[in-house]
Each structure stands twice: as C-alpha cells, then as structure tokens.
Amino acid sequence: MTTAAPNTTRKGLPGRTPKPYVHPYLGGALLGLVLFLAFLLTRNGLGASGGLNRLTAAVEDLVVPGHIDRTPYLLKMAGGSLNPLDDWSVPVFIGALFGGMVSGLLSGRTKLEIIKGPNISNRTRLIMAFIGGVFFAYGARMARGCTSGQALSGGATLSAGSWVLMMCIFAGAYALAYFVRRLWN
C-alpha cells in the first residue's frame, strides 16, 4: 500500500481548490458601491476601530463598571445607562469580521498559517504582529479612525486630515520597512 504525497499547491479547506480572486478594478468598483450605500443608508461611512472600541468598552463595563464611570473618554459611550453596543459601527465591525470569514470559507482560502520570512521563528512573528497590531489600534483611536474609516470614508469626502493621515501611514511604513526587512528575508 502506497500513500500519495500531499498536494502542496492546494490551499484552504481539504479537497477544495481556491477560487480566483476578483479582478482588482471590479473589487475597487464594488468597494466604492458599498461605501456609497453606507453613506446613503446609514449617513456614516465605513470603519472598524470604532466598533472594536465599543465592544471592548462593553466588556469592560461588565468587568469593571466603576472604571467606565471615572474615565471621561469611556463615559461618553458607556457611562450610566448608555449601551456601548448601540452604535452603527458595531454591526459594521461584526459584519466585516464574519463576512470576511464566510467569504474565505466559500472561496476555499481559509486555513491557519503563519506567514513569515525564513529567518525568524513563528514565536517572533506572532510577537511582532501583536506589537504592530497594538500600535496600529492605538494610533487608530488617536487619529479618530482606522484606515477604512480614514482612507475610505474620509478620503471619499475629501477630508484633508484623512489624506494627511494616509500619507503619514505610507511614509511610516516605508521608513519602518528598512528596520524590519530582515524579518522577511
């Protein structure tokens, strides 16, 4: 009895060949349509950091409600009888999270993997990803929006602050790339 070598070109769920990606121009046009519909139907654009922030405040309100009532930033969204989940950004965040997961499952691209360069360990890659995520999440709250909220929604409304933020993100990424390139080579 012989066993066949595993098919290393196949990704995603076992036995499924991944579907091709959507053409970038079509994807961009569809994203623009979704953004237009978001503005039309909700009077708000797209964004994720606000929803994540409100989910965090809801958990914090369950665990340490006294802290919420002593912190002015949190008091505005969850203090007293306010429900932090009563905001348009929460269903947008949850929908994007689960919509992306369902899309990945249906297209055959969902799998657990750690993408990294050959010169670092999985542990180092995960630590670096966590640190980068913390910095980016903190920066998103300081900038009053994440890249989807600032770049897509703010950029579409020609907000000067959103354009400046995105140029700073690109400049920061290029400047930092020099120092972290060894993690990918």
C-alpha positions in Angstrom: 0.0 0.0 0.0 1.4 3.4 -1.0 0.4 6.8 0.2 0.3 9.7 -2.2 2.3 12.9 -1.3 0.0 15.7 -0.1 -0.9 18.3 -2.7 1.1 21.3 -1.6 -0.5 23.7 -4.2 -3.9 23.3 -2.7 -5.0 25.8 -0.1 -8.0 26.3 2.2 -10.3 23.5 3.2 -9.2 20.0 2.4 -10.4 18.9 -1.0 -11.2 22.4 -2.3 -9.4 24.3 -4.9 -9.3 28.0 -4.1 -11.4 30.2 -6.4 -9.5 33.0 -8.2 -9.5 36.5 -6.7 -11.9 39.1 -8.0 -10.3 41.5 -10.6 -8.9 44.5 -8.7 -10.8 47.0 -10.8 -14.1 45.2 -10.2 -13.2 44.8 -6.5 -12.5 48.6 -6.3 -15.8 49.4 -8.0 -17.7 47.1 -5.7 -16.0 48.7 -2.6 -16.9 52.1 -3.9 -20.5 51.0 -4.3 -20.6 49.6 -0.7 -19.1 52.8 0.6 -21.7 54.8 -1.3 -24.5 52.6 0.1 -23.1 53.0 3.6 -23.2 56.8 3.3 -26.7 56.7 1.7 -28.3 54.2 4.2 -26.6 55.0 7.5 -25.3 58.5 6.9 -21.9 57.2 8.0 -19.0 55.7 6.1 -17.1 52.5 6.8 -14.8 51.9 9.7 -13.8 49.1 12.1 -11.9 50.6 15.0 -15.0 52.3 16.5 -16.9 49.1 16.6 -14.0 47.2 18.2 -13.6 50.1 20.7 -17.3 49.8 21.6 -17.1 46.0 22.0 -14.1 46.5 24.3 -16.0 49.1 26.3 -19.0 46.8 26.7 -16.7 44.0 28.1 -15.0 46.5 30.3 -18.4 47.7 31.6 -19.3 44.2 32.6 -16.0 43.5 34.4 -15.2 46.9 36.0 -18.2 49.3 35.6 -16.7 51.8 38.1 -13.8 52.4 35.7 -16.1 53.4 32.9 -17.8 56.0 35.1 -14.5 57.5 36.1 -13.0 57.8 32.6 -14.3 60.7 30.5 -13.5 59.0 27.2 -15.4 55.8 28.1 -18.2 57.7 29.9 -19.4 59.3 26.7 -20.0 55.9 25.1 -20.8 53.5 28.0 -21.4 55.6 31.2 -24.6 55.4 33.2 -27.4 53.9 31.3 -25.7 54.2 27.9 -25.2 51.0 25.9 -21.9 51.0 24.1 -23.2 48.5 21.6 -25.9 50.9 20.4 -23.9 52.4 17.6 -23.7 51.9 13.8 -20.1 50.9 14.0 -20.7 47.7 16.0 -22.7 45.8 13.3 -20.3 47.1 10.6 -17.4 45.6 12.5 -19.1 42.3 13.2 -20.4 42.1 9.6 -16.9 42.7 8.2 -15.4 40.1 10.5 -17.8 37.4 9.8 -18.3 38.4 6.2 -14.6 38.0 5.6 -14.6 34.6 7.3 -17.6 33.4 5.2 -16.0 34.7 2.0 -12.8 32.9 2.8 -14.7 29.7 3.5 -16.7 29.9 0.4 -13.8 30.7 -1.8 -11.6 27.9 -0.3 -9.0 30.2 1.1 -9.4 29.7 4.8 -6.6 28.0 6.6 -4.5 28.6 9.7 -1.0 29.6 8.8 1.8 32.0 9.9 3.2 33.9 7.0 6.8 35.0 7.7 10.3 35.2 6.4 12.6 32.2 6.6 14.9 33.9 9.2 12.5 34.3 12.1 10.6 31.9 14.3 6.9 31.5 14.5 7.0 33.0 18.0 8.9 36.1 16.9 6.5 36.6 14.0 3.5 36.4 16.3 5.0 38.7 18.9 5.9 41.3 16.2 2.4 41.0 14.7 0.9 41.6 18.1 3.1 44.6 18.8 2.3 46.1 15.4 -1.5 45.5 16.0 -1.4 47.2 19.4 0.4 50.2 17.9 -1.9 50.4 14.9 -5.1 50.1 17.1 -3.8 52.8 19.5 -3.0 55.0 16.6 -6.4 54.4 15.0 -8.1 55.6 18.2 -5.8 58.7 18.4 -6.5 59.5 14.8 -10.2 59.0 15.4 -10.5 56.2 12.8 -8.8 53.3 11.2 -7.6 53.0 7.7 -11.1 52.0 6.5 -12.7 54.9 8.3 -10.0 57.5 7.5 -8.8 56.4 4.0 -12.1 55.2 2.6 -14.7 57.3 4.3 -12.6 60.4 5.0 -10.8 60.2 1.6 -14.1 59.9 -0.2 -15.4 63.0 1.5 -12.1 64.8 0.7 -11.2 65.3 4.3 -7.8 66.9 4.5 -7.0 65.2 7.8 -7.7 61.8 6.3 -5.4 62.4 3.3 -2.6 63.6 5.6 -3.1 60.6 7.9 -2.8 58.2 5.0 0.3 59.8 3.6 1.8 59.6 7.2 0.9 55.9 7.3 2.6 55.2 4.0 5.7 57.3 5.0 5.8 55.5 8.3 5.5 52.1 6.7 8.3 52.8 4.2 10.6 54.2 7.0 10.0 51.2 9.3 10.4 48.7 6.4 14.1 49.3 6.4 14.4 48.2 10.0 12.1 45.1 9.8 13.2 43.9 6.4 15.4 41.2 8.0 12.2 39.6 9.4 11.1 38.8 5.8 14.4 38.0 4.1 
